[in-house]
Amino acid sequence: MDIAEVAKSSGVPASTLRFYEEKGLIRSVGRQGLRRVFGPDVIERLALIALGRSAGFSLDEIAGMYAPNGRPRIDRKRLASKAEELDDLIGRFTAMRDGLRHAAVCPAKSHMECPSFRRLLRVASTGLFEPKAPIVTPLRKKTATRKTRAATS
């Protein structure tokens, strides 16, 4: 499949495919004129990359999940550790959500008079709601060009 077909099939822009290739996450198997050509396994590999990014893994961490022969080599301990991080994040977001819902319907004249809201403020001041690791968001459909990335790096 050429790069345009991969982009269309996967929903991943060609610029991102080229970036992933530069990072060693995917490999082209050749060229058809000026276009890169990829093997049929690239779609599954892109799905694994998308899953990893959705779970909060960095591209470098995802790259480390492949053996030199290109086969997935996923460390189960890393998966368990990431699941623990997500549990922690879910717990913090759940507490924040519950506090905000209460504040939205609290009968107190001022939020500052509400014991629940003040408790939420105290917890927030401790940094509990701050993520311990950066939250990774999925790549947007359109990414910066190489020139833009180079200029901002």
C-alpha contacts under 8 A as a table, 3 or more apart, distances in Angstrom:
res1	aa1	res2	aa2	distance
1	M	4	A	7.96
1	M	5	E	5.81
1	M	6	V	6.30
1	M	37	V	5.45
1	M	38	F	5.32
1	M	39	G	6.39
1	M	40	P	6.97
2	D	5	E	5.39
2	D	6	V	6.36
2	D	31	R	7.99
2	D	32	Q	7.38
2	D	35	R	6.38
2	D	36	R	5.71
2	D	37	V	4.20
2	D	38	F	6.06
3	I	6	V	5.05
3	I	7	A	6.05
3	I	14	A	6.33
3	I	17	L	7.67
3	I	35	R	6.44
3	I	36	R	5.52
3	I	37	V	5.95
3	I	38	F	6.96
4	A	7	A	5.06
4	A	8	K	6.14
4	A	14	A	6.69
5	E	8	K	5.08
5	E	9	S	5.98
6	V	9	S	5.10
6	V	10	S	5.83
6	V	11	G	7.93
6	V	12	V	7.68
6	V	14	A	8.00
6	V	38	F	7.64
6	V	42	V	7.86
6	V	43	I	7.13
7	A	10	S	5.36
7	A	11	G	5.40
7	A	12	V	4.96
7	A	13	P	5.27
7	A	14	A	5.58
7	A	17	L	7.55
8	K	11	G	5.40
8	K	12	V	7.29
8	K	13	P	7.92
9	S	43	I	7.70
10	S	43	I	6.35
10	S	46	L	7.37
11	G	141	K	7.46
12	V	16	T	6.45
12	V	17	L	6.78
12	V	141	K	6.60
13	P	16	T	5.28
13	P	17	L	6.40
13	P	141	K	6.21
13	P	142	K	6.52
13	P	143	T	7.60
14	A	17	L	4.89
14	A	18	R	6.22
15	S	18	R	5.16
15	S	19	F	6.22
15	S	143	T	6.78
15	S	144	A	7.78
15	S	145	T	6.72
15	S	146	R	7.89
16	T	19	F	4.86
16	T	20	Y	6.02
16	T	143	T	6.70
17	L	20	Y	5.05
17	L	21	E	6.16
17	L	26	I	7.74
18	R	21	E	5.00
18	R	22	E	6.23
19	F	22	E	5.01
19	F	23	K	6.27
20	Y	23	K	5.01
20	Y	24	G	6.19
20	Y	25	L	5.13
20	Y	26	I	5.90
21	E	24	G	4.98
21	E	25	L	5.69
21	E	26	I	4.89
21	E	27	R	5.64
21	E	28	S	7.46
22	E	25	L	7.66
23	K	26	I	7.93
23	K	63	A	7.88
24	G	27	R	6.81
24	G	63	A	6.96
25	L	59	L	7.99
25	L	62	I	7.77
25	L	63	A	5.56
26	I	42	V	6.80
26	I	45	R	7.28
26	I	46	L	7.91
27	R	38	F	6.94
27	R	42	V	7.96
28	S	31	R	7.75
28	S	36	R	6.02
28	S	37	V	5.43
28	S	38	F	4.55
28	S	39	G	7.09
29	V	36	R	7.64
29	V	37	V	5.73
29	V	38	F	5.28
29	V	39	G	6.32
30	G	36	R	6.04
30	G	37	V	5.23
30	G	38	F	7.16
31	R	34	L	6.28
31	R	35	R	5.43
31	R	36	R	4.53
31	R	37	V	5.19
32	Q	35	R	5.24
32	Q	36	R	6.38
32	Q	37	V	6.46
38	F	42	V	6.43
39	G	42	V	5.87
40	P	43	I	6.52
41	D	44	E	5.50
41	D	45	R	6.34
42	V	45	R	4.91
42	V	46	L	6.04
43	I	46	L	5.10
43	I	47	A	6.28
44	E	47	A	4.96
44	E	48	L	6.32
45	R	48	L	5.06
45	R	49	I	6.26
46	L	49	I	4.95
46	L	50	A	6.11
47	A	50	A	5.02
47	A	51	L	6.13
48	L	51	L	5.01
48	L	52	G	6.10
49	I	52	G	5.08
49	I	53	R	6.14
49	I	59	L	7.82
49	I	62	I	6.61
50	A	53	R	5.14
50	A	54	S	6.05
50	A	138	P	7.58
51	L	54	S	5.08
51	L	55	A	6.22
52	G	55	A	5.13
52	G	56	G	6.40
52	G	57	F	5.27
52	G	58	S	7.68
52	G	62	I	6.37
53	R	56	G	5.06
53	R	57	F	5.14
53	R	58	S	6.43
53	R	59	L	7.29
53	R	62	I	7.96
53	R	136	V	6.71
53	R	137	T	7.32
53	R	138	P	6.30
54	S	57	F	7.45
54	S	136	V	7.19
54	S	137	T	6.95
54	S	138	P	6.20
55	A	82	K	7.49
55	A	136	V	8.00
56	G	82	K	7.72
56	G	135	I	6.42
56	G	136	V	5.10
56	G	137	T	7.67
57	F	61	E	5.88
57	F	62	I	6.36
57	F	136	V	7.41
58	S	61	E	5.09
58	S	62	I	6.23
58	S	136	V	7.57
59	L	62	I	4.95
59	L	63	A	6.04
60	D	63	A	4.99
60	D	64	G	6.31
61	E	64	G	5.10
61	E	65	M	6.67
62	I	65	M	5.15
62	I	66	Y	7.50
63	A	66	Y	5.93
64	G	67	A	7.56
65	M	72	P	5.90
65	M	73	R	4.96
65	M	74	I	4.96
65	M	75	D	7.12
66	Y	69	N	7.77
66	Y	70	G	5.62
66	Y	71	R	5.54
66	Y	72	P	4.42
66	Y	73	R	4.88
66	Y	74	I	7.14
67	A	70	G	5.34
67	A	71	R	5.46
67	A	72	P	6.17
67	A	73	R	5.61
68	P	71	R	7.46
74	I	78	R	7.91
74	I	79	L	7.90
75	D	78	R	5.32
75	D	79	L	6.56
76	R	79	L	4.99
76	R	80	A	6.21
77	K	80	A	5.04
77	K	81	S	6.07
78	R	81	S	5.00
78	R	82	K	6.11
79	L	82	K	5.13
79	L	83	A	6.14
80	A	83	A	5.00
80	A	84	E	6.28
81	S	84	E	5.07
81	S	85	E	6.37
82	K	85	E	4.97
82	K	86	L	6.22
83	A	86	L	5.03
83	A	87	D	6.16
84	E	87	D	4.97
84	E	88	D	6.24
85	E	88	D	5.11
85	E	89	L	6.20
86	L	89	L	4.94
86	L	90	I	5.96
87	D	90	I	5.06
87	D	91	G	6.13
88	D	91	G	5.14
88	D	92	R	6.31
89	L	92	R	5.17
89	L	93	F	6.11
89	L	131	P	6.99
90	I	93	F	5.12
90	I	94	T	5.90
91	G	94	T	5.07
91	G	95	A	6.25
92	R	95	A	5.24
92	R	96	M	6.26
92	R	128	L	7.00
92	R	129	F	5.67
93	F	96	M	4.99
93	F	97	R	5.97
93	F	129	F	7.13
94	T	97	R	5.03
94	T	98	D	6.08
95	A	98	D	5.20
95	A	99	G	6.15
96	M	99	G	5.12
96	M	100	L	6.12
96	M	120	L	7.47
96	M	129	F	7.37
97	R	100	L	5.16
97	R	101	R	6.08
98	D	101	R	5.12
98	D	102	H	6.21
99	G	102	H	5.15
99	G	103	A	6.18
99	G	116	S	7.08
99	G	117	F	6.64
99	G	120	L	6.19
100	L	103	A	4.97
100	L	104	A	6.13
100	L	117	F	7.94
101	R	104	A	5.12
101	R	105	V	6.75
102	H	105	V	5.48
102	H	106	C	5.68
102	H	116	S	7.58
102	H	117	F	7.71
103	A	106	C	5.02
103	A	111	H	6.70
103	A	114	C	7.95
103	A	116	S	7.68
103	A	117	F	6.07
106	C	111	H	7.52
106	C	114	C	7.23
108	A	111	H	6.41
108	A	113	E	6.15
108	A	114	C	5.71
109	K	113	E	7.00
110	S	113	E	5.31
110	S	114	C	6.93
111	H	114	C	5.18
111	H	117	F	6.19
111	H	118	R	7.76
112	M	115	P	7.79
112	M	117	F	6.82
112	M	118	R	6.28
113	E	117	F	7.95
113	E	118	R	7.57
114	C	117	F	5.28
114	C	118	R	6.22
115	P	118	R	5.07
115	P	119	R	6.11
116	S	119	R	5.06
116	S	120	L	6.28
117	F	120	L	4.93
117	F	121	L	6.27
118	R	121	L	4.93
118	R	122	R	6.26
119	R	122	R	5.06
119	R	123	V	6.23
120	L	123	V	5.15
120	L	124	A	6.09
121	L	124	A	5.02
121	L	125	S	6.10
122	R	125	S	5.10
122	R	126	T	6.62
123	V	126	T	5.35
123	V	127	G	7.04
123	V	128	L	6.20
123	V	129	F	7.67
124	A	127	G	5.39
124	A	128	L	5.91
124	A	129	F	5.87
125	S	128	L	7.64
127	G	130	E	5.27
128	L	131	P	7.86
131	P	134	P	6.43
131	P	135	I	7.18
139	L	143	T	7.52
140	R	143	T	6.37
144	A	147	K	7.90
144	A	148	T	5.70
144	A	149	R	6.00
145	T	148	T	5.16
145	T	149	R	6.16
146	R	149	R	5.05
146	R	150	A	5.96
147	K	150	A	5.09
147	K	151	A	6.08
148	T	151	A	5.08
148	T	152	T	6.21
149	R	152	T	5.22
149	R	153	S	5.96
150	A	153	S	5.19
